[in-house]
Amino acid sequence: MKPPERIEAQRLVLRLPRVDDAPVAFAKWTQDPEVTRFLTWRPHECVEQTQAFIHNCIAAWENETRFPFMLTLKEDDDVIGMINPRVEGSEVGIGYVMARASWGKGYMTEATRAIIDWAFTQPKIYRVYATTDVENVASRRVMEKAGMQREGVLRKYMVHPNISDVPRDCYIYAIVK
């Protein structure tokens, strides 16, 4: 099951990644230690790392393993982040990242809601979920505002290398139809 290549939300367009997105992504978030703090990868040191990442995202679409979208503002196609749904049987897992300049404006909640809305139009999808480090208050708020409920703690679940090399506790959130 493959999502559409373009999803429109109120203020955002979720679209396929393009090779020319790499310099913008590098400038806005992939090299930012504050943005990448709770992610599973370290900040990029050069734009070539971001280019390789974008190529990987494009290949993921072609291989239908996951479906990373660039988040752009409808008004001017300004790239502000990414959201990455993965279809896993009857559920969709999501991860996301947003440029620091766009934090606190409700964009990620809007993008998350757009993915949930798409997922629940699929007859075989019954659940959308995401995880976050227990200290990532902003990510928890995104999930809660998108209608997800915290289901529990996944102990020693994921390594966030910008904080620790030891797996950290994470919350799991989900919404079901």
Rosetta constraint file for C-alpha pairs under 8 A:
AtomPair CA 1 CA 87 HARMONIC 7.19 0.50
AtomPair CA 2 CA 64 HARMONIC 6.88 0.50
AtomPair CA 2 CA 67 HARMONIC 7.73 0.50
AtomPair CA 3 CA 67 HARMONIC 7.45 0.50
AtomPair CA 3 CA 118 HARMONIC 7.55 0.50
AtomPair CA 5 CA 14 HARMONIC 7.95 0.50
AtomPair CA 5 CA 15 HARMONIC 5.84 0.50
AtomPair CA 5 CA 16 HARMONIC 5.82 0.50
AtomPair CA 6 CA 13 HARMONIC 6.91 0.50
AtomPair CA 6 CA 14 HARMONIC 5.52 0.50
AtomPair CA 6 CA 15 HARMONIC 4.55 0.50
AtomPair CA 6 CA 16 HARMONIC 6.87 0.50
AtomPair CA 7 CA 13 HARMONIC 5.85 0.50
AtomPair CA 7 CA 14 HARMONIC 4.99 0.50
AtomPair CA 7 CA 15 HARMONIC 6.62 0.50
AtomPair CA 7 CA 114 HARMONIC 7.37 0.50
AtomPair CA 8 CA 12 HARMONIC 6.05 0.50
AtomPair CA 8 CA 13 HARMONIC 4.59 0.50
AtomPair CA 8 CA 14 HARMONIC 6.22 0.50
AtomPair CA 8 CA 114 HARMONIC 7.73 0.50
AtomPair CA 9 CA 13 HARMONIC 6.09 0.50
AtomPair CA 9 CA 14 HARMONIC 7.81 0.50
AtomPair CA 9 CA 110 HARMONIC 6.89 0.50
AtomPair CA 9 CA 111 HARMONIC 7.07 0.50
AtomPair CA 9 CA 114 HARMONIC 6.22 0.50
AtomPair CA 10 CA 110 HARMONIC 7.62 0.50
AtomPair CA 11 CA 73 HARMONIC 6.06 0.50
AtomPair CA 11 CA 74 HARMONIC 5.48 0.50
AtomPair CA 11 CA 75 HARMONIC 7.58 0.50
AtomPair CA 11 CA 107 HARMONIC 7.77 0.50
AtomPair CA 12 CA 71 HARMONIC 6.55 0.50
AtomPair CA 12 CA 72 HARMONIC 5.57 0.50
AtomPair CA 12 CA 73 HARMONIC 4.68 0.50
AtomPair CA 12 CA 74 HARMONIC 4.90 0.50
AtomPair CA 12 CA 107 HARMONIC 7.47 0.50
AtomPair CA 12 CA 110 HARMONIC 7.77 0.50
AtomPair CA 12 CA 111 HARMONIC 7.29 0.50
AtomPair CA 13 CA 71 HARMONIC 5.96 0.50
AtomPair CA 13 CA 72 HARMONIC 5.24 0.50
AtomPair CA 13 CA 73 HARMONIC 6.24 0.50
AtomPair CA 13 CA 74 HARMONIC 5.64 0.50
AtomPair CA 13 CA 77 HARMONIC 7.83 0.50
AtomPair CA 14 CA 69 HARMONIC 5.43 0.50
AtomPair CA 14 CA 70 HARMONIC 5.62 0.50
AtomPair CA 14 CA 71 HARMONIC 4.86 0.50
AtomPair CA 14 CA 72 HARMONIC 6.43 0.50
AtomPair CA 14 CA 111 HARMONIC 7.45 0.50
AtomPair CA 15 CA 69 HARMONIC 5.14 0.50
AtomPair CA 15 CA 70 HARMONIC 5.34 0.50
AtomPair CA 15 CA 71 HARMONIC 6.72 0.50
AtomPair CA 15 CA 72 HARMONIC 7.68 0.50
AtomPair CA 16 CA 58 HARMONIC 7.59 0.50
AtomPair CA 16 CA 68 HARMONIC 7.11 0.50
AtomPair CA 16 CA 69 HARMONIC 5.21 0.50
AtomPair CA 16 CA 70 HARMONIC 6.09 0.50
AtomPair CA 17 CA 21 HARMONIC 6.76 0.50
AtomPair CA 17 CA 54 HARMONIC 6.71 0.50
AtomPair CA 17 CA 57 HARMONIC 6.93 0.50
AtomPair CA 17 CA 58 HARMONIC 6.34 0.50
AtomPair CA 17 CA 68 HARMONIC 7.23 0.50
AtomPair CA 17 CA 69 HARMONIC 6.07 0.50
AtomPair CA 17 CA 70 HARMONIC 5.44 0.50
AtomPair CA 18 CA 22 HARMONIC 7.75 0.50
AtomPair CA 18 CA 54 HARMONIC 7.11 0.50
AtomPair CA 18 CA 58 HARMONIC 7.39 0.50
AtomPair CA 19 CA 51 HARMONIC 6.73 0.50
AtomPair CA 19 CA 54 HARMONIC 6.26 0.50
AtomPair CA 19 CA 55 HARMONIC 6.78 0.50
AtomPair CA 20 CA 24 HARMONIC 8.00 0.50
AtomPair CA 21 CA 25 HARMONIC 6.10 0.50
AtomPair CA 21 CA 54 HARMONIC 7.64 0.50
AtomPair CA 21 CA 79 HARMONIC 7.58 0.50
AtomPair CA 22 CA 26 HARMONIC 5.99 0.50
AtomPair CA 22 CA 47 HARMONIC 6.80 0.50
AtomPair CA 22 CA 50 HARMONIC 5.51 0.50
AtomPair CA 22 CA 51 HARMONIC 5.12 0.50
AtomPair CA 22 CA 54 HARMONIC 6.44 0.50
AtomPair CA 23 CA 27 HARMONIC 6.10 0.50
AtomPair CA 23 CA 47 HARMONIC 6.13 0.50
AtomPair CA 23 CA 50 HARMONIC 7.56 0.50
AtomPair CA 23 CA 51 HARMONIC 7.77 0.50
AtomPair CA 24 CA 28 HARMONIC 5.99 0.50
AtomPair CA 24 CA 79 HARMONIC 7.11 0.50
AtomPair CA 25 CA 29 HARMONIC 5.66 0.50
AtomPair CA 25 CA 30 HARMONIC 5.99 0.50
AtomPair CA 25 CA 50 HARMONIC 7.19 0.50
AtomPair CA 25 CA 79 HARMONIC 7.44 0.50
AtomPair CA 25 CA 80 HARMONIC 7.80 0.50
AtomPair CA 25 CA 81 HARMONIC 7.44 0.50
AtomPair CA 26 CA 30 HARMONIC 4.79 0.50
AtomPair CA 26 CA 31 HARMONIC 5.68 0.50
AtomPair CA 26 CA 44 HARMONIC 7.38 0.50
AtomPair CA 26 CA 46 HARMONIC 7.65 0.50
AtomPair CA 26 CA 47 HARMONIC 5.76 0.50
AtomPair CA 26 CA 50 HARMONIC 6.03 0.50
AtomPair CA 27 CA 31 HARMONIC 6.86 0.50
AtomPair CA 28 CA 32 HARMONIC 7.23 0.50
AtomPair CA 28 CA 80 HARMONIC 7.45 0.50
AtomPair CA 28 CA 99 HARMONIC 5.27 0.50
AtomPair CA 28 CA 100 HARMONIC 7.32 0.50
AtomPair CA 28 CA 101 HARMONIC 7.95 0.50
AtomPair CA 29 CA 35 HARMONIC 6.05 0.50
AtomPair CA 29 CA 36 HARMONIC 7.45 0.50
AtomPair CA 29 CA 81 HARMONIC 7.69 0.50
AtomPair CA 29 CA 97 HARMONIC 7.95 0.50
AtomPair CA 29 CA 98 HARMONIC 6.85 0.50
AtomPair CA 29 CA 99 HARMONIC 4.90 0.50
AtomPair CA 29 CA 100 HARMONIC 6.99 0.50
AtomPair CA 30 CA 35 HARMONIC 7.58 0.50
AtomPair CA 30 CA 36 HARMONIC 6.97 0.50
AtomPair CA 30 CA 43 HARMONIC 5.58 0.50
AtomPair CA 30 CA 44 HARMONIC 5.51 0.50
AtomPair CA 30 CA 50 HARMONIC 6.87 0.50
AtomPair CA 31 CA 36 HARMONIC 7.77 0.50
AtomPair CA 31 CA 43 HARMONIC 4.53 0.50
AtomPair CA 31 CA 44 HARMONIC 4.61 0.50
AtomPair CA 31 CA 45 HARMONIC 6.24 0.50
AtomPair CA 31 CA 46 HARMONIC 7.67 0.50
AtomPair CA 32 CA 36 HARMONIC 6.25 0.50
AtomPair CA 32 CA 43 HARMONIC 6.09 0.50
AtomPair CA 32 CA 44 HARMONIC 7.98 0.50
AtomPair CA 33 CA 37 HARMONIC 5.74 0.50
AtomPair CA 33 CA 42 HARMONIC 7.81 0.50
AtomPair CA 33 CA 43 HARMONIC 5.80 0.50
AtomPair CA 33 CA 162 HARMONIC 7.88 0.50
AtomPair CA 34 CA 100 HARMONIC 7.89 0.50
AtomPair CA 35 CA 97 HARMONIC 7.44 0.50
AtomPair CA 35 CA 98 HARMONIC 7.21 0.50
AtomPair CA 35 CA 99 HARMONIC 6.82 0.50
AtomPair CA 35 CA 100 HARMONIC 6.26 0.50
AtomPair CA 36 CA 40 HARMONIC 7.97 0.50
AtomPair CA 36 CA 41 HARMONIC 7.18 0.50
AtomPair CA 36 CA 42 HARMONIC 6.63 0.50
AtomPair CA 36 CA 43 HARMONIC 6.05 0.50
AtomPair CA 36 CA 162 HARMONIC 7.35 0.50
AtomPair CA 37 CA 42 HARMONIC 7.96 0.50
AtomPair CA 37 CA 160 HARMONIC 7.46 0.50
AtomPair CA 37 CA 162 HARMONIC 5.31 0.50
AtomPair CA 37 CA 163 HARMONIC 6.71 0.50
AtomPair CA 38 CA 132 HARMONIC 7.87 0.50
AtomPair CA 38 CA 133 HARMONIC 6.62 0.50
AtomPair CA 38 CA 136 HARMONIC 6.96 0.50
AtomPair CA 38 CA 160 HARMONIC 5.72 0.50
AtomPair CA 38 CA 162 HARMONIC 6.91 0.50
AtomPair CA 38 CA 163 HARMONIC 7.28 0.50
AtomPair CA 39 CA 160 HARMONIC 5.69 0.50
AtomPair CA 39 CA 161 HARMONIC 7.67 0.50
AtomPair CA 39 CA 162 HARMONIC 7.55 0.50
AtomPair CA 40 CA 158 HARMONIC 7.74 0.50
AtomPair CA 40 CA 159 HARMONIC 6.29 0.50
AtomPair CA 40 CA 160 HARMONIC 4.82 0.50
AtomPair CA 40 CA 161 HARMONIC 6.25 0.50
AtomPair CA 40 CA 162 HARMONIC 7.94 0.50
AtomPair CA 41 CA 160 HARMONIC 7.14 0.50
AtomPair CA 41 CA 161 HARMONIC 6.49 0.50
AtomPair CA 41 CA 162 HARMONIC 7.53 0.50
AtomPair CA 42 CA 161 HARMONIC 6.55 0.50
AtomPair CA 42 CA 162 HARMONIC 6.12 0.50
AtomPair CA 44 CA 49 HARMONIC 5.96 0.50
AtomPair CA 44 CA 50 HARMONIC 6.69 0.50
AtomPair CA 45 CA 49 HARMONIC 7.11 0.50
AtomPair CA 46 CA 50 HARMONIC 7.20 0.50
AtomPair CA 47 CA 51 HARMONIC 6.18 0.50
AtomPair CA 48 CA 52 HARMONIC 6.20 0.50
AtomPair CA 49 CA 53 HARMONIC 6.23 0.50
AtomPair CA 50 CA 54 HARMONIC 6.13 0.50
AtomPair CA 51 CA 55 HARMONIC 6.20 0.50
AtomPair CA 52 CA 56 HARMONIC 6.20 0.50
AtomPair CA 53 CA 57 HARMONIC 6.30 0.50
AtomPair CA 54 CA 58 HARMONIC 6.26 0.50
AtomPair CA 55 CA 59 HARMONIC 6.18 0.50
AtomPair CA 56 CA 60 HARMONIC 6.11 0.50
AtomPair CA 57 CA 61 HARMONIC 6.59 0.50
AtomPair CA 57 CA 67 HARMONIC 7.48 0.50
AtomPair CA 57 CA 68 HARMONIC 6.05 0.50
AtomPair CA 58 CA 62 HARMONIC 6.48 0.50
AtomPair CA 59 CA 63 HARMONIC 6.01 0.50
AtomPair CA 60 CA 64 HARMONIC 5.71 0.50
AtomPair CA 60 CA 65 HARMONIC 5.30 0.50
AtomPair CA 60 CA 66 HARMONIC 5.41 0.50
AtomPair CA 60 CA 67 HARMONIC 6.47 0.50
AtomPair CA 60 CA 68 HARMONIC 7.75 0.50
AtomPair CA 61 CA 65 HARMONIC 6.66 0.50
AtomPair CA 61 CA 66 HARMONIC 6.13 0.50
AtomPair CA 61 CA 67 HARMONIC 5.30 0.50
AtomPair CA 61 CA 68 HARMONIC 7.38 0.50
AtomPair CA 65 CA 86 HARMONIC 6.94 0.50
AtomPair CA 65 CA 87 HARMONIC 7.80 0.50
AtomPair CA 66 CA 84 HARMONIC 6.88 0.50
AtomPair CA 66 CA 85 HARMONIC 6.12 0.50
AtomPair CA 66 CA 86 HARMONIC 4.57 0.50
AtomPair CA 66 CA 87 HARMONIC 6.86 0.50
AtomPair CA 67 CA 84 HARMONIC 5.68 0.50
AtomPair CA 67 CA 85 HARMONIC 5.51 0.50
AtomPair CA 67 CA 86 HARMONIC 6.30 0.50
AtomPair CA 68 CA 82 HARMONIC 6.73 0.50
AtomPair CA 68 CA 83 HARMONIC 5.73 0.50
AtomPair CA 68 CA 84 HARMONIC 4.03 0.50
AtomPair CA 68 CA 85 HARMONIC 6.36 0.50
AtomPair CA 69 CA 82 HARMONIC 5.51 0.50
AtomPair CA 69 CA 83 HARMONIC 5.38 0.50
AtomPair CA 69 CA 84 HARMONIC 6.11 0.50
AtomPair CA 70 CA 79 HARMONIC 6.68 0.50
AtomPair CA 70 CA 80 HARMONIC 7.68 0.50
AtomPair CA 70 CA 81 HARMONIC 5.98 0.50
AtomPair CA 70 CA 82 HARMONIC 4.54 0.50
AtomPair CA 70 CA 83 HARMONIC 6.74 0.50
AtomPair CA 71 CA 79 HARMONIC 5.74 0.50
AtomPair CA 71 CA 80 HARMONIC 5.70 0.50
AtomPair CA 71 CA 81 HARMONIC 5.04 0.50
AtomPair CA 71 CA 82 HARMONIC 5.22 0.50
AtomPair CA 71 CA 83 HARMONIC 7.13 0.50
AtomPair CA 71 CA 111 HARMONIC 7.58 0.50
AtomPair CA 72 CA 76 HARMONIC 7.84 0.50
AtomPair CA 72 CA 77 HARMONIC 5.02 0.50
AtomPair CA 72 CA 78 HARMONIC 5.07 0.50
AtomPair CA 72 CA 79 HARMONIC 4.35 0.50
AtomPair CA 72 CA 80 HARMONIC 5.74 0.50
AtomPair CA 72 CA 81 HARMONIC 7.32 0.50
AtomPair CA 73 CA 77 HARMONIC 5.09 0.50
AtomPair CA 73 CA 78 HARMONIC 5.28 0.50
AtomPair CA 73 CA 79 HARMONIC 6.75 0.50
AtomPair CA 73 CA 80 HARMONIC 7.34 0.50
AtomPair CA 74 CA 78 HARMONIC 7.90 0.50
AtomPair CA 80 CA 98 HARMONIC 5.94 0.50
AtomPair CA 80 CA 99 HARMONIC 5.43 0.50
AtomPair CA 80 CA 102 HARMONIC 6.59 0.50
AtomPair CA 81 CA 96 HARMONIC 7.60 0.50
AtomPair CA 81 CA 97 HARMONIC 5.52 0.50
AtomPair CA 81 CA 98 HARMONIC 4.06 0.50
AtomPair CA 81 CA 99 HARMONIC 5.67 0.50
AtomPair CA 82 CA 96 HARMONIC 5.58 0.50
AtomPair CA 82 CA 97 HARMONIC 5.39 0.50
AtomPair CA 82 CA 98 HARMONIC 6.38 0.50
AtomPair CA 83 CA 94 HARMONIC 6.95 0.50
AtomPair CA 83 CA 95 HARMONIC 5.84 0.50
AtomPair CA 83 CA 96 HARMONIC 4.24 0.50
AtomPair CA 83 CA 97 HARMONIC 6.55 0.50
AtomPair CA 83 CA 111 HARMONIC 7.29 0.50
AtomPair CA 83 CA 112 HARMONIC 7.57 0.50
AtomPair CA 84 CA 94 HARMONIC 5.41 0.50
AtomPair CA 84 CA 95 HARMONIC 5.18 0.50
AtomPair CA 84 CA 96 HARMONIC 5.99 0.50
AtomPair CA 85 CA 92 HARMONIC 6.22 0.50
AtomPair CA 85 CA 93 HARMONIC 5.62 0.50
AtomPair CA 85 CA 94 HARMONIC 4.40 0.50
AtomPair CA 85 CA 95 HARMONIC 6.70 0.50
AtomPair CA 85 CA 115 HARMONIC 7.42 0.50
AtomPair CA 86 CA 92 HARMONIC 5.40 0.50
AtomPair CA 86 CA 93 HARMONIC 5.16 0.50
AtomPair CA 86 CA 94 HARMONIC 6.26 0.50
AtomPair CA 87 CA 91 HARMONIC 6.10 0.50
AtomPair CA 87 CA 92 HARMONIC 4.53 0.50
AtomPair CA 87 CA 93 HARMONIC 6.61 0.50
AtomPair CA 88 CA 92 HARMONIC 5.72 0.50
AtomPair CA 88 CA 93 HARMONIC 7.21 0.50
AtomPair CA 89 CA 124 HARMONIC 7.89 0.50
AtomPair CA 89 CA 125 HARMONIC 7.53 0.50
AtomPair CA 90 CA 124 HARMONIC 5.53 0.50
AtomPair CA 90 CA 125 HARMONIC 4.43 0.50
AtomPair CA 90 CA 126 HARMONIC 5.74 0.50
AtomPair CA 90 CA 127 HARMONIC 6.76 0.50
AtomPair CA 91 CA 125 HARMONIC 5.26 0.50
AtomPair CA 91 CA 126 HARMONIC 5.88 0.50
AtomPair CA 91 CA 127 HARMONIC 4.63 0.50
AtomPair CA 91 CA 128 HARMONIC 5.55 0.50
AtomPair CA 91 CA 129 HARMONIC 7.51 0.50
AtomPair CA 92 CA 119 HARMONIC 7.15 0.50
AtomPair CA 92 CA 125 HARMONIC 7.21 0.50
AtomPair CA 92 CA 127 HARMONIC 6.39 0.50
AtomPair CA 92 CA 128 HARMONIC 4.71 0.50
AtomPair CA 92 CA 129 HARMONIC 6.37 0.50
AtomPair CA 93 CA 128 HARMONIC 5.78 0.50
AtomPair CA 93 CA 129 HARMONIC 4.93 0.50
AtomPair CA 93 CA 130 HARMONIC 5.61 0.50
AtomPair CA 94 CA 128 HARMONIC 7.48 0.50
AtomPair CA 94 CA 129 HARMONIC 6.40 0.50
AtomPair CA 94 CA 130 HARMONIC 5.29 0.50
AtomPair CA 95 CA 130 HARMONIC 6.47 0.50
AtomPair CA 95 CA 131 HARMONIC 7.80 0.50
AtomPair CA 96 CA 108 HARMONIC 7.85 0.50
AtomPair CA 98 CA 102 HARMONIC 6.72 0.50
AtomPair CA 98 CA 103 HARMONIC 6.91 0.50
AtomPair CA 98 CA 108 HARMONIC 7.32 0.50
AtomPair CA 99 CA 103 HARMONIC 6.87 0.50
AtomPair CA 102 CA 107 HARMONIC 7.39 0.50
AtomPair CA 103 CA 107 HARMONIC 7.68 0.50
AtomPair CA 106 CA 110 HARMONIC 6.23 0.50
AtomPair CA 106 CA 142 HARMONIC 7.83 0.50
AtomPair CA 107 CA 111 HARMONIC 6.21 0.50
AtomPair CA 108 CA 112 HARMONIC 5.96 0.50
AtomPair CA 108 CA 142 HARMONIC 6.57 0.50
AtomPair CA 109 CA 113 HARMONIC 6.01 0.50
AtomPair CA 109 CA 142 HARMONIC 5.01 0.50
AtomPair CA 109 CA 143 HARMONIC 6.95 0.50
AtomPair CA 109 CA 145 HARMONIC 6.40 0.50
AtomPair CA 109 CA 146 HARMONIC 5.47 0.50
AtomPair CA 110 CA 114 HARMONIC 6.21 0.50
AtomPair CA 110 CA 146 HARMONIC 7.40 0.50
AtomPair CA 111 CA 115 HARMONIC 6.43 0.50
AtomPair CA 112 CA 116 HARMONIC 6.26 0.50
AtomPair CA 112 CA 142 HARMONIC 7.90 0.50
AtomPair CA 112 CA 143 HARMONIC 7.67 0.50
AtomPair CA 112 CA 146 HARMONIC 6.46 0.50
AtomPair CA 113 CA 117 HARMONIC 6.02 0.50
AtomPair CA 113 CA 146 HARMONIC 5.41 0.50
AtomPair CA 114 CA 118 HARMONIC 6.20 0.50
AtomPair CA 115 CA 119 HARMONIC 6.01 0.50
AtomPair CA 116 CA 120 HARMONIC 6.14 0.50
AtomPair CA 116 CA 128 HARMONIC 6.47 0.50
AtomPair CA 117 CA 121 HARMONIC 6.62 0.50
AtomPair CA 118 CA 122 HARMONIC 7.09 0.50
AtomPair CA 119 CA 125 HARMONIC 6.18 0.50
AtomPair CA 119 CA 128 HARMONIC 7.46 0.50
AtomPair CA 120 CA 125 HARMONIC 6.11 0.50
AtomPair CA 120 CA 126 HARMONIC 6.76 0.50
AtomPair CA 120 CA 127 HARMONIC 7.95 0.50
AtomPair CA 120 CA 177 HARMONIC 6.70 0.50
AtomPair CA 121 CA 125 HARMONIC 7.95 0.50
AtomPair CA 126 CA 176 HARMONIC 5.49 0.50
AtomPair CA 126 CA 177 HARMONIC 5.36 0.50
AtomPair CA 127 CA 174 HARMONIC 6.74 0.50
AtomPair CA 127 CA 175 HARMONIC 5.75 0.50
AtomPair CA 127 CA 176 HARMONIC 4.35 0.50
AtomPair CA 127 CA 177 HARMONIC 6.54 0.50
AtomPair CA 128 CA 174 HARMONIC 5.50 0.50
AtomPair CA 128 CA 175 HARMONIC 5.46 0.50
AtomPair CA 128 CA 176 HARMONIC 6.46 0.50
AtomPair CA 129 CA 148 HARMONIC 7.70 0.50
AtomPair CA 129 CA 172 HARMONIC 7.08 0.50
AtomPair CA 129 CA 173 HARMONIC 5.52 0.50
AtomPair CA 129 CA 174 HARMONIC 4.07 0.50
AtomPair CA 129 CA 175 HARMONIC 6.49 0.50
AtomPair CA 130 CA 143 HARMONIC 7.83 0.50
AtomPair CA 130 CA 172 HARMONIC 5.89 0.50
AtomPair CA 130 CA 173 HARMONIC 5.44 0.50
AtomPair CA 130 CA 174 HARMONIC 6.46 0.50
AtomPair CA 131 CA 170 HARMONIC 6.18 0.50
AtomPair CA 131 CA 171 HARMONIC 5.49 0.50
AtomPair CA 131 CA 172 HARMONIC 4.42 0.50
AtomPair CA 131 CA 173 HARMONIC 6.12 0.50
AtomPair CA 132 CA 136 HARMONIC 6.45 0.50
AtomPair CA 132 CA 139 HARMONIC 6.61 0.50
AtomPair CA 132 CA 140 HARMONIC 6.94 0.50
AtomPair CA 132 CA 170 HARMONIC 5.17 0.50
AtomPair CA 132 CA 171 HARMONIC 5.43 0.50
AtomPair CA 132 CA 172 HARMONIC 6.73 0.50
AtomPair CA 133 CA 168 HARMONIC 6.93 0.50
AtomPair CA 133 CA 169 HARMONIC 6.19 0.50
AtomPair CA 133 CA 170 HARMONIC 4.28 0.50
AtomPair CA 133 CA 171 HARMONIC 6.32 0.50
AtomPair CA 134 CA 169 HARMONIC 6.10 0.50
AtomPair CA 134 CA 170 HARMONIC 4.97 0.50
AtomPair CA 134 CA 171 HARMONIC 5.73 0.50
AtomPair CA 136 CA 140 HARMONIC 6.46 0.50
AtomPair CA 137 CA 141 HARMONIC 6.28 0.50
AtomPair CA 138 CA 142 HARMONIC 6.39 0.50
AtomPair CA 139 CA 143 HARMONIC 6.43 0.50
AtomPair CA 140 CA 144 HARMONIC 6.20 0.50
AtomPair CA 141 CA 145 HARMONIC 5.93 0.50
AtomPair CA 142 CA 146 HARMONIC 6.13 0.50
AtomPair CA 143 CA 147 HARMONIC 6.50 0.50
AtomPair CA 143 CA 148 HARMONIC 5.28 0.50
AtomPair CA 143 CA 149 HARMONIC 7.51 0.50
AtomPair CA 143 CA 173 HARMONIC 6.91 0.50
AtomPair CA 144 CA 148 HARMONIC 5.03 0.50
AtomPair CA 144 CA 149 HARMONIC 6.20 0.50
AtomPair CA 144 CA 150 HARMONIC 7.88 0.50
AtomPair CA 147 CA 175 HARMONIC 6.66 0.50
AtomPair CA 148 CA 173 HARMONIC 5.72 0.50
AtomPair CA 148 CA 174 HARMONIC 4.84 0.50
AtomPair CA 148 CA 175 HARMONIC 4.63 0.50
AtomPair CA 149 CA 173 HARMONIC 5.17 0.50
AtomPair CA 149 CA 174 HARMONIC 5.45 0.50
AtomPair CA 149 CA 175 HARMONIC 6.31 0.50
AtomPair CA 150 CA 171 HARMONIC 6.78 0.50
AtomPair CA 150 CA 172 HARMONIC 5.83 0.50
AtomPair CA 150 CA 173 HARMONIC 4.23 0.50
AtomPair CA 150 CA 174 HARMONIC 6.61 0.50
AtomPair CA 151 CA 171 HARMONIC 7.46 0.50
AtomPair CA 151 CA 172 HARMONIC 5.71 0.50
AtomPair CA 151 CA 173 HARMONIC 5.55 0.50
AtomPair CA 151 CA 174 HARMONIC 6.94 0.50
AtomPair CA 152 CA 171 HARMONIC 5.78 0.50
AtomPair CA 152 CA 172 HARMONIC 5.73 0.50
AtomPair CA 152 CA 173 HARMONIC 7.54 0.50
AtomPair CA 153 CA 169 HARMONIC 6.61 0.50
AtomPair CA 153 CA 170 HARMONIC 5.65 0.50
AtomPair CA 153 CA 171 HARMONIC 4.57 0.50
AtomPair CA 153 CA 172 HARMONIC 6.27 0.50
AtomPair CA 154 CA 169 HARMONIC 5.66 0.50
AtomPair CA 154 CA 170 HARMONIC 5.16 0.50
AtomPair CA 154 CA 171 HARMONIC 6.00 0.50
AtomPair CA 154 CA 172 HARMONIC 6.84 0.50
AtomPair CA 155 CA 168 HARMONIC 6.85 0.50
AtomPair CA 155 CA 169 HARMONIC 4.47 0.50
AtomPair CA 155 CA 170 HARMONIC 6.54 0.50
AtomPair CA 156 CA 166 HARMONIC 7.73 0.50
AtomPair CA 156 CA 167 HARMONIC 4.65 0.50
AtomPair CA 156 CA 168 HARMONIC 4.44 0.50
AtomPair CA 156 CA 169 HARMONIC 4.63 0.50
AtomPair CA 156 CA 170 HARMONIC 7.41 0.50
AtomPair CA 157 CA 167 HARMONIC 5.58 0.50
AtomPair CA 157 CA 168 HARMONIC 5.66 0.50
AtomPair CA 157 CA 169 HARMONIC 5.54 0.50
AtomPair CA 157 CA 170 HARMONIC 6.17 0.50
AtomPair CA 158 CA 167 HARMONIC 4.62 0.50
AtomPair CA 158 CA 168 HARMONIC 5.39 0.50
AtomPair CA 158 CA 169 HARMONIC 7.02 0.50
AtomPair CA 158 CA 170 HARMONIC 7.14 0.50
AtomPair CA 159 CA 164 HARMONIC 6.84 0.50
AtomPair CA 159 CA 165 HARMONIC 6.07 0.50
AtomPair CA 159 CA 166 HARMONIC 5.82 0.50
AtomPair CA 159 CA 167 HARMONIC 4.13 0.50
AtomPair CA 159 CA 168 HARMONIC 5.88 0.50
AtomPair CA 160 CA 164 HARMONIC 5.95 0.50
AtomPair CA 160 CA 165 HARMONIC 6.89 0.50
AtomPair CA 160 CA 166 HARMONIC 7.89 0.50
AtomPair CA 160 CA 167 HARMONIC 7.07 0.50
AtomPair CA 160 CA 168 HARMONIC 7.13 0.50
AtomPair CA 161 CA 165 HARMONIC 5.20 0.50
AtomPair CA 161 CA 166 HARMONIC 7.96 0.50
AtomPair CA 164 CA 168 HARMONIC 7.75 0.50
